């Protein structure tokens, strides 16, 4: 009888520990692809990352940015995203990673104008119109700022 009580307690503990993981995924979405851009594109060096995913009609796709950066002054950034549907142009998006409607794991400090900022943020949603292979091509652009240091700049696709 004691072993069945122990087993029941163990199962209850496992369920309690895994419940937050499922709840978090339900709220924030499940990652299906990641584009590790991590560099600002310049006229001299174009940096484009791409991925292709098979999606279904009415899928709700969320575009998230994961950023870790340092700068002084202003550092306006934009992800430029081209989406192809079965290899044909479908949509173009321009996302400011700092304009997010959901943010997690955010830490920002500003000491005498020197900003250190990291976060994961939801920037946009896209409803998929039909079953197809969707290719996402992303690059990051920024206004000139020699103090900008990118430790991470990734576009994450979640369903």
Steps between C-alpha positions, in 0.01 A plus 500: 500500500786740577649452152169592333482821708859579408424435133192724515700780664775464241249521215338806659839670533584426137167641385550817706847553357399447136175701514674839485690393188181410315324815618793714386503341155123546469534870587819583309478248214723218386816590312501358147799684351775746589697739281827594679569825314730635777661766276385830356496503120696779334544599135839329517374185677150365450407241765181306423387188682220281373290201592216311337209349694190316386190675634128437474206725415390708801818430700575795727869579479665736749824680419720556805835669539768389743743783559806568713671830425693795636515856367527866588246755382245362258518172309196463275488143367269330249461143385406498133323175417405365160257208500467268201211258451614194299787714370279790389489846668232507768566773758760752616522608861710753687516444875649715772617239751459748787128547422351190653157413635633216718842500662673235709839479665555873452788678668589860420750730669587855407802640680606847384353437155665159455215255443518125546179325391399140453154354444279262310199682353203426278498750212233386256255230398431353161199289400592240240259511203563151356701182541846562356872512561581847635852639477594780738803714413609753759764767533563761766560865420594782735569870498874565521618475859862391555425414864241234410610152608273210414548189707182345362243602238276212399159475340295215642190348342242351736165330457 
